[in-house]
Amino acid sequence: MRYPIIIHPDERLLKKAAPIEYITDEIVTLLDDMYETMIAHDGIGLAAPQIGKNLRIAVIEVEEGDRFDFINPEIIERKGTSIDVEGCLSIPETYGTVERADEVTVRYYDNEGSEMEVTAYGYLARAFQHEIDHLDGKLFIDQVIDKIEPEDLERYMEEHADD
């Protein structure tokens, strides 16, 4: 099932998501539906608040076939920093540069209730931080250093491809 994306300035995007107490079949199905919704909207990440669900879950797939389903994720370590461009399905046609950690370690539960830890670098680390921010009621637009107009995005990406 595909969900509509909640669009800023909807107040639901600014609430801290409630932790999952039990991983049920409904939660697993919701994660699958969120993945389908994310792909349909050409995204790389989607947090439950973005579909109007106040739950601490998110899906991320930066590289095809490398999907992460996060239940109650938390960043337990950050290293380094970098500045790169971000956008968001809930804030269409808005882009800007944001400073984030280069490397993060995230502790979370998978679909089967196993506690997991993963360390991510670069773009994947950025995606993890962006989606976990959603779960904490934070939006990337509140952290933007330089706004990038939609018509300038492609040129910006080309100019910074080797950064």
Backbone torsions as a table, in degrees:
resi	resn	phi	psi	omega
1	MET	NA	133.4	176.8
2	ARG	-97.1	139.2	179.3
3	TYR	-105.4	151.4	169.8
4	PRO	-72.7	147.6	178.4
5	ILE	-84.8	131.4	175.3
6	ILE	-73.8	130.9	-175.4
7	ILE	-107.6	136.0	174.6
8	HIS	-57.0	136.0	19.0
9	PRO	-100.0	33.6	179.2
10	ASP	-55.3	128.2	-176.4
11	GLU	-61.5	-24.2	-179.5
12	ARG	-62.7	-23.3	178.7
13	LEU	-74.3	-14.1	-174.7
14	LEU	-103.9	5.2	-179.9
15	LYS	-95.9	143.1	174.8
16	LYS	-71.8	129.3	-175.9
17	ALA	-73.3	144.5	-179.8
18	ALA	-77.0	136.3	178.1
19	PRO	-65.2	152.9	177.0
20	ILE	-85.4	126.1	178.8
21	GLU	-88.5	-38.8	-179.2
22	TYR	-134.4	135.7	177.6
23	ILE	-88.8	106.7	-177.3
24	THR	-104.8	170.9	174.7
25	ASP	-59.0	-33.5	179.8
26	GLU	-65.7	-38.1	177.8
27	ILE	-66.2	-44.2	179.4
28	VAL	-62.7	-42.5	177.6
29	THR	-64.2	-41.2	178.2
30	LEU	-60.7	-42.4	177.1
31	LEU	-60.4	-42.0	176.9
32	ASP	-63.5	-41.8	177.9
33	ASP	-65.6	-38.2	177.3
34	MET	-64.2	-40.2	178.2
35	TYR	-61.8	-47.1	178.8
36	GLU	-59.6	-42.5	178.6
37	THR	-63.0	-45.1	-179.5
38	MET	-59.9	-47.0	-179.6
39	ILE	-63.5	-43.0	-179.3
40	ALA	-61.0	-28.5	-179.9
41	HIS	-98.8	10.1	177.1
42	ASP	59.5	41.5	178.6
43	GLY	-102.3	172.4	175.9
44	ILE	-116.5	-6.2	178.4
45	GLY	-159.0	151.4	178.4
46	LEU	-153.5	128.3	177.3
47	ALA	-105.1	149.0	-176.4
48	ALA	-52.9	-38.7	178.1
49	PRO	-58.5	-24.5	-179.6
50	GLN	-71.9	-12.2	174.4
51	ILE	-117.0	18.0	175.4
52	GLY	82.6	15.5	179.4
53	LYS	-107.9	121.3	-178.7
54	ASN	-86.2	65.4	-177.1
55	LEU	-130.2	144.6	-177.1
56	ARG	-86.0	67.5	176.5
57	ILE	-137.8	151.3	178.8
58	ALA	-153.6	156.0	172.8
59	VAL	-122.7	144.2	179.6
60	ILE	-143.0	136.1	172.3
61	GLU	-147.8	96.8	179.2
62	VAL	-80.9	-42.8	176.7
63	GLU	-113.8	135.4	-175.9
64	GLU	-53.6	131.3	179.1
65	GLY	88.1	-5.0	-179.5
66	ASP	-113.6	70.0	-174.4
67	ARG	-91.2	137.4	174.7
68	PHE	-117.6	125.8	171.3
69	ASP	-107.4	113.4	-176.8
70	PHE	-102.7	125.9	171.6
71	ILE	-117.8	122.2	-177.4
72	ASN	52.8	50.7	-179.3
73	PRO	-72.8	148.8	172.7
74	GLU	-145.5	140.2	176.7
75	ILE	-82.5	123.5	-178.1
76	ILE	-107.5	-11.8	176.4
77	GLU	-155.7	141.6	177.4
78	ARG	-131.1	141.6	176.2
79	LYS	-139.2	141.1	175.2
80	GLY	64.1	174.2	175.4
81	THR	-145.4	155.1	173.1
82	SER	-152.9	160.2	178.6
83	ILE	-116.0	129.3	177.9
84	ASP	-151.0	169.3	-177.0
85	VAL	-81.6	144.5	175.8
86	GLU	-136.0	157.4	171.7
87	GLY	-140.8	-179.1	-176.1
88	CYS	-155.7	137.2	177.6
89	LEU	-60.4	-29.3	-179.1
90	SER	-84.9	-5.3	179.6
91	ILE	-134.0	72.7	-172.4
92	PRO	-59.7	147.7	174.4
93	GLU	57.6	28.5	178.0
94	THR	-126.8	126.7	-177.8
95	TYR	-137.6	152.0	176.9
96	GLY	-171.0	164.0	178.3
97	THR	-86.7	140.6	-178.1
98	VAL	-136.2	138.3	174.6
99	GLU	-87.6	128.8	178.6
100	ARG	-140.5	167.2	175.3
101	ALA	-66.7	143.5	176.1
102	ASP	-72.0	-31.3	-175.2
103	GLU	-137.4	133.6	175.5
104	VAL	-135.7	147.6	170.5
105	THR	-112.5	127.9	-176.7
106	VAL	-117.4	133.1	173.1
107	ARG	-105.4	133.9	-177.3
108	TYR	-157.4	176.1	173.3
109	TYR	-110.4	143.4	176.3
110	ASP	-90.7	-176.7	-177.0
111	ASN	-60.9	-21.9	-177.7
112	GLU	-99.5	3.7	177.4
113	GLY	87.7	8.7	177.9
114	SER	-82.6	134.6	175.7
115	GLU	-74.6	132.0	-175.9
116	MET	-127.3	158.3	169.6
117	GLU	-135.6	138.3	176.9
118	VAL	-139.0	139.6	174.5
119	THR	-107.1	128.7	-178.0
120	ALA	-122.8	152.9	-177.9
121	TYR	-127.1	156.6	170.9
122	GLY	58.5	-131.1	-173.8
123	TYR	-63.0	-38.0	178.4
124	LEU	-65.7	-41.7	176.9
125	ALA	-60.9	-39.8	178.3
126	ARG	-62.7	-44.8	179.5
127	ALA	-62.5	-42.6	177.7
128	PHE	-57.7	-47.3	-177.8
129	GLN	-64.9	-40.5	179.9
130	HIS	-60.8	-47.1	-177.8
131	GLU	-71.2	-38.2	177.8
132	ILE	-66.5	-35.0	173.4
133	ASP	-57.5	-43.3	177.3
134	HIS	-55.2	-42.0	-178.4
135	LEU	-67.5	-21.1	177.9
136	ASP	-97.5	7.4	179.0
137	GLY	77.2	21.9	-179.1
138	LYS	-109.7	143.1	-179.9
139	LEU	-116.9	147.9	-177.5
140	PHE	-62.7	-28.4	-177.9
141	ILE	-64.5	-20.7	177.5
142	ASP	-80.9	-6.1	-178.9
143	GLN	-118.2	3.2	-174.9
144	VAL	-64.0	132.1	175.9
145	ILE	-87.8	-53.4	177.8
146	ASP	-130.8	125.9	176.5
147	LYS	-76.6	142.4	178.1
148	ILE	-119.4	123.7	179.8
149	GLU	-69.0	145.6	-178.1
150	PRO	-53.0	-38.6	-179.0
151	GLU	-71.2	-15.1	179.7
152	ASP	-100.3	-4.8	-173.8
153	LEU	-61.9	-48.4	-177.8
154	GLU	-59.6	-44.7	178.8
155	ARG	-62.7	-43.1	178.1
156	TYR	-58.6	-45.6	-178.7
157	MET	-63.3	-40.3	178.3
158	GLU	-64.8	-43.4	-178.1
159	GLU	-67.5	-27.2	-175.7
160	HIS	-112.0	19.0	-176.4
161	ALA	-62.7	-29.8	-176.6
162	ASP	-99.2	3.7	-179.0
163	ASP	-67.0	NA	NA
